[in-house]
Amino acid sequence: MKLFISRHGQAVAMAPSDDLRPLTDSGRVALLAHWQQMRESGIVVSALVASPYVRAQQTADCIDQVYGGLARQECDSLVPEASPQALFDWLLANPPRENTVLVSHMPFVAQLTALWTGHTSRIGFSVGTVACLDMDVAAADGARLMWLRSPGESMASR
C-alpha cells in the first residue's frame, strides 16, 4: 500500500503555544504549488490523517484544496513528540486507505520514516517535504522509501 508522510508547510516562528503556530502566507502558497505539481505528475491522494496542531491542519487544508473532497481524520499520534509505536498501533486500529497522506512535524516525520523503512540515519525533511512509502505493515522495517520530494524541486527527474 502506498502512503505519504508530509511535514507541514512553513509556519510562523512565534505563537502563544507551539500547537497554535499557523502557516505563513508564503508557506501556504508553496504547499499549494507543491501539491499541484505532484497532482499534475500523476500522484493520487485519497485521504488525509493530520496532527491536531494548527499548521498540520492548515497543511491538510492545502492538500484538500488541490485534490478536493478527501476523507480526513485527526490523529494525536502525529504530534512532534509522538512515538512511532503509538502511530503504528493507531494505524492498526484505523487502517488507512491506499494513497493516504499523514501530515506531521519534525522530528517525528524523520524518526518515523527512518524506523518504518529501516534506515539507520535520520531522513531530512524540510518544511513541506513529502516521502512516498510502499507500506507492507505498520511496524519497524515494514515499508520501503520510494521517493522524497520538497517544495520547489523539479518532478522531471523523479
C-alpha positions in Angstrom: 0.0 0.0 0.0 1.3 3.5 -0.9 1.3 6.1 1.9 2.7 9.6 2.0 4.4 11.2 5.0 4.3 15.0 4.8 5.9 17.6 7.0 3.7 20.7 7.4 4.5 23.8 5.5 6.4 26.9 6.7 4.9 28.3 9.9 5.3 31.4 11.9 8.0 31.3 14.5 6.0 32.6 17.5 2.5 31.9 18.8 1.0 31.6 22.3 1.9 27.9 22.1 3.6 25.6 19.6 0.4 23.8 18.7 -1.1 27.2 17.7 1.5 28.2 15.2 -0.2 28.8 11.8 1.3 28.6 8.3 2.8 31.7 6.8 1.2 33.1 3.6 4.3 32.0 1.7 4.2 28.6 3.3 0.6 28.2 2.2 1.5 29.3 -1.4 4.5 26.9 -1.5 2.4 24.0 -0.3 -0.4 24.6 -2.9 2.2 24.8 -5.7 4.0 21.7 -4.5 0.9 19.6 -4.2 -0.5 20.9 -7.5 2.8 19.9 -9.2 2.6 16.4 -7.6 -1.1 16.0 -8.7 -0.1 17.1 -12.3 2.7 14.5 -12.2 0.1 11.7 -11.6 0.3 11.4 -7.8 -3.1 10.3 -6.4 -4.2 11.1 -2.9 -7.3 9.6 -1.4 -7.3 10.5 2.3 -5.7 12.7 5.0 -4.6 12.0 8.5 -3.2 15.0 10.3 -1.8 16.1 13.6 -4.2 18.3 15.6 -1.6 21.2 15.5 -2.8 24.2 13.6 0.0 24.2 11.0 -0.6 20.5 10.2 -4.4 21.1 9.9 -3.7 24.0 7.6 -1.3 21.8 5.5 -4.1 19.2 5.2 -6.4 22.1 4.1 -4.0 22.9 1.3 -3.7 19.3 0.1 -7.5 19.0 0.2 -7.8 22.3 -1.8 -5.7 20.7 -4.5 -7.3 17.3 -4.5 -10.8 18.1 -3.2 -13.2 16.2 -1.1 -10.7 14.0 0.7 -11.7 11.8 3.7 -9.9 13.3 6.7 -9.0 12.3 10.3 -7.1 13.9 13.1 -4.6 11.8 15.0 -2.9 12.7 18.3 -0.2 10.2 17.4 1.2 12.6 14.8 2.3 15.4 17.1 6.1 16.3 17.2 6.9 14.3 20.3 4.8 11.2 19.4 6.2 7.7 19.4 6.3 5.8 16.2 4.9 2.8 18.0 1.8 4.8 19.1 1.2 5.7 15.4 1.7 2.1 14.3 -0.9 1.0 16.9 -3.3 3.7 15.8 -2.9 2.6 12.1 -3.6 -1.0 13.1 -6.8 0.2 14.8 -7.6 2.6 11.9 -6.4 1.1 8.7 -5.5 3.8 6.2 -6.8 3.9 2.6 -4.4 3.5 -0.2 -2.7 6.8 -1.0 -3.3 8.4 2.4 -1.2 11.4 3.4 0.0 11.5 7.1 0.7 15.2 8.0 3.1 15.7 10.9 6.1 17.5 12.2 9.9 17.3 12.8 11.4 15.4 14.4 8.6 12.9 14.2 8.5 12.6 10.4 12.2 11.9 10.2 12.2 9.3 13.0 9.1 7.6 11.7 10.3 7.4 8.1 13.7 6.0 9.2 12.2 3.4 11.5 9.5 2.4 9.1 12.0 1.9 6.2 14.9 0.5 8.3 17.2 3.4 7.6 19.9 3.8 10.2 20.3 7.5 9.8 17.6 10.2 10.2 16.0 11.3 6.9 15.9 15.0 6.2 12.5 16.8 5.9 12.5 20.5 5.1 9.1 22.2 5.5 6.6 20.7 3.1 8.7 17.7 2.2 6.8 14.5 1.3 8.0 10.9 1.5 6.3 8.2 -0.5 6.3 4.8 1.2 5.3 1.4 -0.1 4.0 0.0 3.2 3.6 -3.7 3.9 2.8 -3.4 7.6 2.6 -0.6 10.2 5.8 -1.7 12.0 9.5 -1.1 12.0 11.1 -2.2 8.7 7.5 -2.5 7.3 7.9 -0.1 4.4 10.2 1.0 1.5 11.1 4.6 0.8 10.1 5.2 -2.8 11.0 8.9 -3.1 11.3 12.2 -1.1 10.1 15.5 -2.7 10.4 19.0 -1.3 8.7 22.2 -2.5 10.4 23.8 -5.4 12.1 20.5 -6.6 11.6 19.6 -10.2 9.4 16.5 -10.8 11.1 15.8 -14.1 13.9 13.6 -12.7 11.5 11.5 -10.5 
